[in-house]
Amino acid sequence: MIHLGAFLVLGLSVLAAMLFLWRRLEKDPAWRGYGWYSLVSAALALVLLFVPWQVAGYLFFAVLLVWVEVVVIRLRSLADEAARRSPRAT
């Protein structure tokens, strides 16, 4: 029961993050295209959440983890670009 509860809390939290960030990412030019990616990923995850097969649960979690990874990779590339542009203090 604890495992299932933790799965639902984590899954619903990331799903909510996708939906909250959808509009925000859409408005930021540095994140062009990631808003729609968030919306599509959230819609797919929502559909998979209600599919009764056990495999759908794994696919639901995979969609969430892939979304997190894609956002982290983009965030890292933006941080690297900002670091290259800023003068280094020695």
N, CA, C and O atoms as a GROMACS GRO file, in nm:
protein
  360
    1MET      N    1   0.082  -0.119   0.000
    1MET     CA    2   0.000   0.000   0.000
    1MET      C    3   0.087   0.126   0.000
    1MET      O    4   0.054   0.224  -0.066
    2ILE      N    5   0.198   0.124   0.075
    2ILE     CA    6   0.286   0.240   0.079
    2ILE      C    7   0.349   0.263  -0.059
    2ILE      O    8   0.361   0.376  -0.104
    3HIS      N    9   0.388   0.155  -0.124
    3HIS     CA   10   0.448   0.164  -0.257
    3HIS      C   11   0.349   0.226  -0.355
    3HIS      O   12   0.386   0.314  -0.432
    4LEU      N   13   0.227   0.181  -0.354
    4LEU     CA   14   0.124   0.236  -0.442
    4LEU      C   15   0.096   0.382  -0.410
    4LEU      O   16   0.080   0.464  -0.501
    5GLY      N   17   0.089   0.415  -0.282
    5GLY     CA   18   0.065   0.554  -0.242
    5GLY      C   19   0.177   0.646  -0.286
    5GLY      O   20   0.152   0.756  -0.336
    6ALA      N   21   0.301   0.601  -0.268
    6ALA     CA   22   0.416   0.682  -0.310
    6ALA      C   23   0.417   0.699  -0.462
    6ALA      O   24   0.450   0.806  -0.512
    7PHE      N   25   0.382   0.593  -0.534
    7PHE     CA   26   0.374   0.599  -0.680
    7PHE      C   27   0.272   0.704  -0.724
    7PHE      O   28   0.298   0.784  -0.814
    8LEU      N   29   0.157   0.704  -0.660
    8LEU     CA   30   0.052   0.800  -0.696
    8LEU      C   31   0.091   0.943  -0.660
    8LEU      O   32   0.066   1.035  -0.738
    9VAL      N   33   0.152   0.962  -0.544
    9VAL     CA   34   0.194   1.098  -0.505
    9VAL      C   35   0.299   1.150  -0.602
    9VAL      O   36   0.289   1.264  -0.649
   10LEU      N   37   0.399   1.069  -0.632
   10LEU     CA   38   0.503   1.111  -0.726
   10LEU      C   39   0.445   1.135  -0.865
   10LEU      O   40   0.472   1.238  -0.927
   11GLY      N   41   0.366   1.041  -0.912
   11GLY     CA   42   0.310   1.053  -1.046
   11GLY      C   43   0.219   1.173  -1.062
   11GLY      O   44   0.228   1.246  -1.161
   12LEU      N   45   0.132   1.195  -0.966
   12LEU     CA   46   0.041   1.309  -0.976
   12LEU      C   47   0.114   1.441  -0.957
   12LEU      O   48   0.072   1.542  -1.014
   13SER      N   49   0.221   1.443  -0.880
   13SER     CA   50   0.300   1.565  -0.862
   13SER      C   51   0.371   1.604  -0.991
   13SER      O   52   0.370   1.721  -1.030
   14VAL      N   53   0.432   1.507  -1.056
   14VAL     CA   54   0.501   1.537  -1.182
   14VAL      C   55   0.400   1.572  -1.291
   14VAL      O   56   0.425   1.661  -1.372
   15LEU      N   57   0.287   1.505  -1.292
   15LEU     CA   58   0.181   1.537  -1.387
   15LEU      C   59   0.133   1.681  -1.367
   15LEU      O   60   0.112   1.754  -1.464
   16ALA      N   61   0.115   1.721  -1.243
   16ALA     CA   62   0.075   1.859  -1.214
   16ALA      C   63   0.184   1.957  -1.258
   16ALA      O   64   0.152   2.064  -1.311
   17ALA      N   65   0.310   1.923  -1.237
   17ALA     CA   66   0.420   2.009  -1.280
   17ALA      C   67   0.419   2.028  -1.431
   17ALA      O   68   0.443   2.138  -1.481
   18MET      N   69   0.392   1.921  -1.505
   18MET     CA   70   0.382   1.931  -1.650
   18MET      C   71   0.276   2.032  -1.691
   18MET      O   72   0.298   2.115  -1.779
   19LEU      N   73   0.162   2.023  -1.627
   19LEU     CA   74   0.051   2.111  -1.663
   19LEU      C   75   0.076   2.255  -1.620
   19LEU      O   76   0.041   2.347  -1.694
   20PHE      N   77   0.136   2.276  -1.504
   20PHE     CA   78   0.165   2.411  -1.459
   20PHE      C   79   0.274   2.476  -1.545
   20PHE      O   80   0.268   2.595  -1.574
   21LEU      N   81   0.374   2.397  -1.584
   21LEU     CA   82   0.483   2.452  -1.664
   21LEU      C   83   0.449   2.468  -1.811
   21LEU      O   84   0.518   2.540  -1.883
   22TRP      N   85   0.344   2.403  -1.856
   22TRP     CA   86   0.307   2.408  -1.997
   22TRP      C   87   0.295   2.552  -2.046
   22TRP      O   88   0.362   2.589  -2.143
   23ARG      N   89   0.214   2.633  -1.983
   23ARG     CA   90   0.194   2.772  -2.026
   23ARG      C   91   0.319   2.857  -2.007
   23ARG      O   92   0.351   2.941  -2.092
   24ARG      N   93   0.388   2.835  -1.898
   24ARG     CA   94   0.507   2.915  -1.869
   24ARG      C   95   0.616   2.890  -1.972
   24ARG      O   96   0.680   2.984  -2.019
   25LEU      N   97   0.638   2.765  -2.006
   25LEU     CA   98   0.741   2.732  -2.105
   25LEU      C   99   0.702   2.782  -2.243
   25LEU      O  100   0.789   2.818  -2.323
   26GLU      N  101   0.574   2.784  -2.270
   26GLU     CA  102   0.526   2.829  -2.400
   26GLU      C  103   0.556   2.977  -2.423
   26GLU      O  104   0.578   3.019  -2.537
   27LYS      N  105   0.559   3.056  -2.317
   27LYS     CA  106   0.580   3.200  -2.328
   27LYS      C  107   0.728   3.239  -2.334
   27LYS      O  108   0.761   3.351  -2.373
   28ASP      N  109   0.816   3.150  -2.295
   28ASP     CA  110   0.959   3.181  -2.288
   28ASP      C  111   1.028   3.140  -2.419
   28ASP      O  112   1.025   3.022  -2.455
   29PRO      N  113   1.092   3.235  -2.490
   29PRO     CA  114   1.156   3.200  -2.618
   29PRO      C  115   1.271   3.100  -2.604
   29PRO      O  116   1.300   3.026  -2.697
   30ALA      N  117   1.336   3.098  -2.489
   30ALA     CA  118   1.446   3.003  -2.468
   30ALA      C  119   1.395   2.859  -2.458
   30ALA      O  120   1.472   2.764  -2.474
   31TRP      N  121   1.267   2.843  -2.430
   31TRP     CA  122   1.207   2.711  -2.412
   31TRP      C  123   1.108   2.681  -2.524
   31TRP      O  124   1.014   2.603  -2.505
   32ARG      N  125   1.128   2.741  -2.639
   32ARG     CA  126   1.036   2.722  -2.752
   32ARG      C  127   1.018   2.573  -2.783
   32ARG      O  128   1.116   2.500  -2.801
   33GLY      N  129   0.895   2.530  -2.790
   33GLY     CA  130   0.862   2.391  -2.822
   33GLY      C  131   0.845   2.302  -2.699
   33GLY      O  132   0.780   2.198  -2.707
   34TYR      N  133   0.901   2.342  -2.587
   34TYR     CA  134   0.892   2.258  -2.468
   34TYR      C  135   0.755   2.269  -2.401
   34TYR      O  136   0.716   2.178  -2.328
   35GLY      N  137   0.684   2.377  -2.424
   35GLY     CA  138   0.548   2.390  -2.370
   35GLY      C  139   0.457   2.285  -2.431
   35GLY      O  140   0.385   2.215  -2.359
   36TRP      N  141   0.461   2.275  -2.562
   36TRP     CA  142   0.377   2.173  -2.628
   36TRP      C  143   0.422   2.033  -2.592
   36TRP      O  144   0.340   1.943  -2.577
   37TYR      N  145   0.553   2.014  -2.579
   37TYR     CA  146   0.603   1.883  -2.538
   37TYR      C  147   0.548   1.847  -2.399
   37TYR      O  148   0.511   1.732  -2.375
   38SER      N  149   0.543   1.945  -2.310
   38SER     CA  150   0.489   1.921  -2.176
   38SER      C  151   0.342   1.887  -2.181
   38SER      O  152   0.296   1.796  -2.112
   39LEU      N  153   0.267   1.959  -2.264
   39LEU     CA  154   0.124   1.933  -2.276
   39LEU      C  155   0.097   1.794  -2.334
   39LEU      O  156   0.012   1.721  -2.284
   40VAL      N  157   0.168   1.758  -2.438
   40VAL     CA  158   0.149   1.626  -2.501
   40VAL      C  159   0.190   1.515  -2.404
   40VAL      O  160   0.121   1.414  -2.394
   41SER      N  161   0.300   1.535  -2.334
   41SER     CA  162   0.343   1.434  -2.237
   41SER      C  163   0.242   1.419  -2.124
   41SER      O  164   0.214   1.307  -2.080
   42ALA      N  165   0.187   1.531  -2.078
   42ALA     CA  166   0.086   1.526  -1.971
   42ALA      C  167  -0.040   1.454  -2.019
   42ALA      O  168  -0.098   1.375  -1.945
   43ALA      N  169  -0.083   1.482  -2.141
   43ALA     CA  170  -0.202   1.417  -2.196
   43ALA      C  171  -0.180   1.266  -2.209
   43ALA      O  172  -0.266   1.186  -2.173
   44LEU      N  173  -0.064   1.228  -2.260
   44LEU     CA  174  -0.032   1.086  -2.274
   44LEU      C  175  -0.026   1.018  -2.137
   44LEU      O  176  -0.078   0.908  -2.120
   45ALA      N  177   0.038   1.083  -2.040
   45ALA     CA  178   0.047   1.026  -1.906
   45ALA      C  179  -0.091   1.014  -1.842
   45ALA      O  180  -0.119   0.915  -1.774
   46LEU      N  181  -0.176   1.112  -1.864
   46LEU     CA  182  -0.311   1.108  -1.808
   46LEU      C  183  -0.391   0.992  -1.866
   46LEU      O  184  -0.465   0.925  -1.794
   47VAL      N  185  -0.377   0.969  -1.996
   47VAL     CA  186  -0.446   0.856  -2.059
   47VAL      C  187  -0.393   0.725  -2.002
   47VAL      O  188  -0.470   0.635  -1.967
   48LEU      N  189  -0.260   0.715  -1.991
   48LEU     CA  190  -0.200   0.591  -1.940
   48LEU      C  191  -0.236   0.566  -1.794
   48LEU      O  192  -0.241   0.451  -1.751
   49LEU      N  193  -0.261   0.671  -1.719
   49LEU     CA  194  -0.297   0.656  -1.578
   49LEU      C  195  -0.428   0.580  -1.561
   49LEU      O  196  -0.447   0.509  -1.462
   50PHE      N  197  -0.518   0.595  -1.656
   50PHE     CA  198  -0.649   0.532  -1.644
   50PHE      C  199  -0.664   0.404  -1.726
   50PHE      O  200  -0.772   0.344  -1.728
   51VAL      N  201  -0.558   0.361  -1.793
   51VAL     CA  202  -0.562   0.234  -1.866
   51VAL      C  203  -0.541   0.122  -1.764
   51VAL      O  204  -0.447   0.129  -1.685
   52PRO      N  205  -0.625   0.020  -1.764
   52PRO     CA  206  -0.620  -0.080  -1.658
   52PRO      C  207  -0.505  -0.181  -1.666
   52PRO      O  208  -0.487  -0.258  -1.571
   53TRP      N  209  -0.429  -0.186  -1.772
   53TRP     CA  210  -0.322  -0.284  -1.783
   53TRP      C  211  -0.204  -0.246  -1.694
   53TRP      O  212  -0.179  -0.128  -1.671
   54GLN      N  213  -0.132  -0.345  -1.645
   54GLN     CA  214  -0.016  -0.320  -1.560
   54GLN      C  215   0.095  -0.251  -1.640
   54GLN      O  216   0.166  -0.166  -1.587
   55VAL      N  217   0.109  -0.287  -1.765
   55VAL     CA  218   0.212  -0.226  -1.850
   55VAL      C  219   0.189  -0.076  -1.863
   55VAL      O  220   0.284   0.001  -1.875
   56ALA      N  221   0.064  -0.034  -1.862
   56ALA     CA  222   0.031   0.109  -1.873
   56ALA      C  223   0.087   0.186  -1.754
   56ALA      O  224   0.127   0.302  -1.769
   57GLY      N  225   0.091   0.126  -1.638
   57GLY     CA  226   0.151   0.190  -1.521
   57GLY      C  227   0.299   0.216  -1.540
   57GLY      O  228   0.349   0.322  -1.504
   58TYR      N  229   0.367   0.120  -1.598
   58TYR     CA  230   0.509   0.138  -1.627
   58TYR      C  231   0.530   0.243  -1.736
   58TYR      O  232   0.622   0.324  -1.727
   59LEU      N  233   0.445   0.241  -1.837
   59LEU     CA  234   0.455   0.342  -1.943
   59LEU      C  235   0.425   0.482  -1.890
   59LEU      O  236   0.489   0.579  -1.930
   60PHE      N  237   0.326   0.492  -1.799
   60PHE     CA  238   0.295   0.619  -1.735
   60PHE      C  239   0.418   0.674  -1.665
   60PHE      O  240   0.454   0.790  -1.684
   61PHE      N  241   0.483   0.592  -1.587
   61PHE     CA  242   0.602   0.634  -1.514
   61PHE      C  243   0.716   0.667  -1.610
   61PHE      O  244   0.791   0.762  -1.586
   62ALA      N  245   0.729   0.591  -1.719
   62ALA     CA  246   0.834   0.617  -1.818
   62ALA      C  247   0.814   0.753  -1.884
   62ALA      O  248   0.910   0.827  -1.905
   63VAL      N  249   0.689   0.787  -1.918
   63VAL     CA  250   0.660   0.918  -1.979
   63VAL      C  251   0.701   1.029  -1.883
   63VAL      O  252   0.760   1.128  -1.925
   64LEU      N  253   0.670   1.013  -1.755
   64LEU     CA  254   0.706   1.115  -1.656
   64LEU      C  255   0.858   1.130  -1.645
   64LEU      O  256   0.910   1.242  -1.644
   65LEU      N  257   0.928   1.019  -1.638
   65LEU     CA  258   1.073   1.024  -1.622
   65LEU      C  259   1.142   1.080  -1.747
   65LEU      O  260   1.239   1.154  -1.736
   66VAL      N  261   1.092   1.047  -1.864
   66VAL     CA  262   1.150   1.101  -1.987
   66VAL      C  263   1.128   1.252  -1.992
   66VAL      O  264   1.218   1.326  -2.031
   67TRP      N  265   1.008   1.298  -1.952
   67TRP     CA  266   0.981   1.443  -1.950
   67TRP      C  267   1.078   1.514  -1.856
   67TRP      O  268   1.135   1.618  -1.891
   68VAL      N  269   1.098   1.459  -1.737
   68VAL     CA  270   1.191   1.519  -1.642
   68VAL      C  271   1.330   1.524  -1.701
   68VAL      O  272   1.398   1.626  -1.690
   69GLU      N  273   1.374   1.418  -1.764
   69GLU     CA  274   1.508   1.412  -1.823
   69GLU      C  275   1.525   1.514  -1.935
   69GLU      O  276   1.628   1.581  -1.943
   70VAL      N  277   1.426   1.527  -2.021
   70VAL     CA  278   1.432   1.624  -2.131
   70VAL      C  279   1.441   1.766  -2.077
   70VAL      O  280   1.520   1.846  -2.126
   71VAL      N  281   1.361   1.798  -1.976
   71VAL     CA  282   1.363   1.932  -1.916
   71VAL      C  283   1.498   1.958  -1.848
   71VAL      O  284   1.552   2.068  -1.859
   72VAL      N  285   1.552   1.859  -1.780
   72VAL     CA  286   1.682   1.874  -1.714
   72VAL      C  287   1.793   1.896  -1.816
   72VAL      O  288   1.880   1.980  -1.794
   73ILE      N  289   1.791   1.823  -1.926
   73ILE     CA  290   1.893   1.839  -2.029
   73ILE      C  291   1.886   1.980  -2.088
   73ILE      O  292   1.990   2.043  -2.110
   74ARG      N  293   1.765   2.030  -2.114
   74ARG     CA  294   1.750   2.166  -2.167
   74ARG      C  295   1.797   2.270  -2.066
   74ARG      O  296   1.865   2.366  -2.102
   75LEU      N  297   1.761   2.252  -1.940
   75LEU     CA  298   1.803   2.344  -1.835
   75LEU      C  299   1.955   2.346  -1.824
   75LEU      O  300   2.015   2.452  -1.806
   76ARG      N  301   2.016   2.232  -1.834
   76ARG     CA  302   2.163   2.223  -1.828
   76ARG      C  303   2.226   2.295  -1.946
   76ARG      O  304   2.327   2.365  -1.929
   77SER      N  305   2.171   2.279  -2.065
   77SER     CA  306   2.228   2.347  -2.182
   77SER      C  307   2.212   2.499  -2.172
   77SER      O  308   2.301   2.573  -2.213
   78LEU      N  309   2.100   2.546  -2.117
   78LEU     CA  310   2.083   2.690  -2.096
   78LEU      C  311   2.182   2.743  -1.993
   78LEU      O  312   2.236   2.853  -2.009
   79ALA      N  313   2.207   2.666  -1.889
   79ALA     CA  314   2.305   2.708  -1.788
   79ALA      C  315   2.446   2.712  -1.846
   79ALA      O  316   2.523   2.802  -1.815
   80ASP      N  317   2.479   2.615  -1.930
   80ASP     CA  318   2.611   2.615  -1.995
   80ASP      C  319   2.627   2.734  -2.088
   80ASP      O  320   2.734   2.796  -2.091
   81GLU      N  321   2.522   2.767  -2.164
   81GLU     CA  322   2.527   2.883  -2.253
   81GLU      C  323   2.545   3.012  -2.172
   81GLU      O  324   2.625   3.098  -2.211
   82ALA      N  325   2.474   3.026  -2.063
   82ALA     CA  326   2.486   3.145  -1.978
   82ALA      C  327   2.626   3.155  -1.918
   82ALA      O  328   2.680   3.265  -1.906
   83ALA      N  329   2.684   3.043  -1.880
   83ALA     CA  330   2.818   3.044  -1.822
   83ALA      C  331   2.922   3.083  -1.925
   83ALA      O  332   3.019   3.151  -1.892
   84ARG      N  333   2.904   3.042  -2.049
   84ARG     CA  334   2.998   3.078  -2.155
   84ARG      C  335   2.990   3.226  -2.188
   84ARG      O  336   3.092   3.288  -2.221
   85ARG      N  337   2.872   3.284  -2.179
   85ARG     CA  338   2.854   3.426  -2.213
   85ARG      C  339   2.900   3.520  -2.104
   85ARG      O  340   2.940   3.633  -2.134
   86SER      N  341   2.895   3.478  -1.980
   86SER     CA  342   2.931   3.569  -1.872
   86SER      C  343   3.083   3.570  -1.854
   86SER      O  344   3.148   3.467  -1.862
   87PRO      N  345   3.138   3.689  -1.829
   87PRO     CA  346   3.282   3.695  -1.804
   87PRO      C  347   3.317   3.631  -1.670
   87PRO      O  348   3.244   3.645  -1.572
   88ARG      N  349   3.427   3.562  -1.670
   88ARG     CA  350   3.468   3.493  -1.548
   88ARG      C  351   3.552   3.586  -1.461
   88ARG      O  352   3.643   3.653  -1.509
   89ALA      N  353   3.519   3.588  -1.336
   89ALA     CA  354   3.597   3.666  -1.240
   89ALA      C  355   3.709   3.580  -1.187
   89ALA      O  356   3.686   3.467  -1.145
   90THR      N  357   3.830   3.632  -1.189
   90THR     CA  358   3.944   3.554  -1.140
   90THR      C  359   4.000   3.614  -1.015
   90THR      O  360   4.096   3.562  -0.959
   0.00000   0.00000   0.00000
